[in-house]
Amino acid sequence: MNKDELVLMLWQFLRSFGWAIVAAISFAFAMGLAIKVFDLLSRDIDEWEEIKKGNWGVAMILTAMILSVGLVLYKVI
């Protein structure tokens, strides 16, 4: 392996790592935004308080929402 191949390989690694960081930040932002919108749309119920009380129904709905947004974001990013 010569010097040019090593530099190219390092550049590709850094570029891939950079895109992974961008994807992680984008995913975190979009997930937080989705949860905030879900909270705003369901004003009559405090999901987090219900989960603390042990309400499995609310926990499953919130889990399903997080998983579905995650699957959509996975395909987009």
MOBEL-V654863 format. One record per residue. N is the residue number from 0. RES is the residue in one letter. SS is DSSP state (H for helix, E for strand, L for the rest). PHI is phi in degrees with one decimal (* if undefined). NEAR is the number of other ideal C-beta (glycine too) atoms within 12 Angstrom. Layout:
N,RES,SS,PHI,NEAR
N,RES,SS,PHI,NEAR
//
This chain:
0,M,L,*,9
1,N,L,-91.3,8
2,K,H,-64.8,9
3,D,H,-63.8,10
4,E,H,-65.9,11
5,L,H,-65.8,12
6,V,H,-64.5,13
7,L,H,-62.9,14
8,M,H,-64.5,15
9,L,H,-65.4,15
10,W,H,-62.0,14
11,Q,H,-64.4,14
12,F,H,-63.5,14
13,L,H,-65.4,14
14,R,H,-66.0,14
15,S,H,-64.4,14
16,F,H,-64.3,14
17,G,H,-61.9,14
18,W,H,-66.3,15
19,A,H,-64.8,15
20,I,H,-65.5,15
21,V,H,-60.4,15
22,A,H,-65.0,18
23,A,H,-64.9,17
24,I,H,-66.2,16
25,S,H,-62.5,18
26,F,H,-62.7,24
27,A,H,-63.6,18
28,F,H,-63.7,17
29,A,H,-65.6,22
30,M,H,-66.1,26
31,G,H,-62.3,17
32,L,H,-64.9,16
33,A,H,-63.5,24
34,I,H,-66.6,23
35,K,H,-64.8,16
36,V,H,-64.0,15
37,F,H,-61.2,24
38,D,H,-63.0,21
39,L,H,-68.2,13
40,L,H,-75.4,14
41,S,L,-116.7,18
42,R,L,-71.0,10
43,D,L,-73.1,10
44,I,L,-132.4,19
45,D,L,-97.6,15
46,E,H,-59.6,27
47,W,H,-66.0,16
48,E,H,-68.4,13
49,E,H,-64.9,20
50,I,H,-67.1,18
51,K,H,-61.8,11
52,K,L,-76.0,14
53,G,L,95.7,10
54,N,L,-76.9,17
55,W,H,-69.8,12
56,G,H,-62.0,15
57,V,H,-65.5,24
58,A,H,-62.5,19
59,M,H,-69.5,15
60,I,H,-64.7,21
61,L,H,-66.3,26
62,T,H,-64.4,18
63,A,H,-63.4,15
64,M,H,-65.1,24
65,I,H,-64.3,22
66,L,H,-65.4,16
67,S,H,-68.1,17
68,V,H,-65.5,27
69,G,H,-62.1,20
70,L,H,-66.6,16
71,V,H,-65.3,16
72,L,H,-65.4,23
73,Y,H,-60.4,16
74,K,H,-72.6,10
75,V,H,-76.1,12
76,I,L,-82.9,21
//
